[in-house]
Amino acid sequence: MNHVFRALDDPTRRKILELLKSEDLSAGEIASEFDMTKPSVSHHLDILKQAGLVIAMRRGQFQVYSINLSVMDEALAWLIGLNKKKSKR
């Protein structure tokens, strides 16, 4: 879970997740949305992959990225669990 929260700590990575929310995108398509080098975007994508937040699939010569909602669901369930108080008996 620590990798997930570290990955979400960066605004660039959060924006990548926002982009992937509506459709799968290639690394080049993602990079075109940022004013940074492609290797920098690739580094952010790698951190998201390591955290399990995105999945990369090869389609021809391109890496296409999609959001991994199951990891997001786990993180959200954990956060919601923190918000619940134990009932007193």
PLY file of the C-alpha trace (Angstrom):
ply
format ascii 1.0
element vertex 89
property float x
property float y
property float z
element edge 88
property int vertex1
property int vertex2
end_header
0.00 0.00 0.00
2.94 2.38 0.62
3.88 2.28 -3.09
0.34 3.29 -3.99
0.33 6.35 -1.75
3.85 7.37 -2.81
2.76 7.15 -6.45
-0.36 9.22 -5.77
1.67 11.89 -3.99
2.88 13.40 -7.27
0.60 15.73 -9.30
2.01 14.49 -12.63
1.12 10.91 -11.77
-2.35 11.94 -10.62
-2.87 13.72 -13.94
-1.77 10.58 -15.81
-4.41 8.61 -13.90
-7.00 11.25 -14.78
-6.08 10.87 -18.47
-6.36 7.09 -18.27
-9.72 7.30 -16.51
-11.54 7.79 -19.80
-9.42 5.72 -22.19
-6.30 3.63 -22.63
-3.40 5.64 -24.04
0.03 4.97 -25.47
3.10 6.37 -23.74
3.46 8.90 -26.56
-0.13 10.07 -26.20
0.38 10.52 -22.47
3.68 12.35 -22.98
2.03 14.78 -25.41
-0.10 16.08 -22.52
2.94 17.24 -20.52
5.65 19.83 -20.93
8.47 17.45 -20.00
10.74 14.99 -21.72
9.47 11.56 -22.74
11.99 9.86 -20.41
10.54 11.87 -17.51
7.00 10.77 -18.38
8.27 7.21 -18.76
9.72 7.42 -15.24
6.33 8.49 -13.86
4.62 5.65 -15.75
7.12 3.18 -14.31
6.35 4.33 -10.76
2.63 3.93 -11.45
3.28 0.43 -12.84
5.37 -0.56 -9.81
2.53 0.58 -7.55
0.08 -1.49 -9.60
-1.97 1.58 -10.49
-1.53 1.12 -14.25
-1.09 -1.86 -16.52
1.04 -1.68 -19.67
0.22 -3.83 -22.71
2.19 -4.04 -25.91
0.14 -3.29 -29.02
2.41 -3.55 -32.01
5.32 -1.22 -31.40
3.54 0.80 -28.71
3.08 0.38 -24.97
-0.55 1.13 -24.14
-1.45 1.97 -20.56
-4.70 1.44 -18.72
-5.74 2.21 -15.17
-5.92 -0.71 -12.73
-9.10 -0.10 -10.77
-8.68 -3.08 -8.44
-5.66 -1.45 -6.77
-7.59 1.82 -6.53
-10.49 -0.06 -4.91
-8.14 -1.61 -2.33
-6.66 1.79 -1.44
-10.11 3.36 -1.17
-11.37 0.51 1.03
-8.39 0.98 3.31
-9.03 4.74 3.57
-12.73 4.21 4.26
-11.80 1.71 6.96
-9.78 4.39 8.72
-12.81 6.62 8.82
-14.97 4.10 10.67
-14.93 4.18 14.42
-15.13 0.99 16.40
-18.42 0.70 18.15
-18.23 0.77 21.95
-19.68 -2.20 23.79
0 1
1 2
2 3
3 4
4 5
5 6
6 7
7 8
8 9
9 10
10 11
11 12
12 13
13 14
14 15
15 16
16 17
17 18
18 19
19 20
20 21
21 22
22 23
23 24
24 25
25 26
26 27
27 28
28 29
29 30
30 31
31 32
32 33
33 34
34 35
35 36
36 37
37 38
38 39
39 40
40 41
41 42
42 43
43 44
44 45
45 46
46 47
47 48
48 49
49 50
50 51
51 52
52 53
53 54
54 55
55 56
56 57
57 58
58 59
59 60
60 61
61 62
62 63
63 64
64 65
65 66
66 67
67 68
68 69
69 70
70 71
71 72
72 73
73 74
74 75
75 76
76 77
77 78
78 79
79 80
80 81
81 82
82 83
83 84
84 85
85 86
86 87
87 88
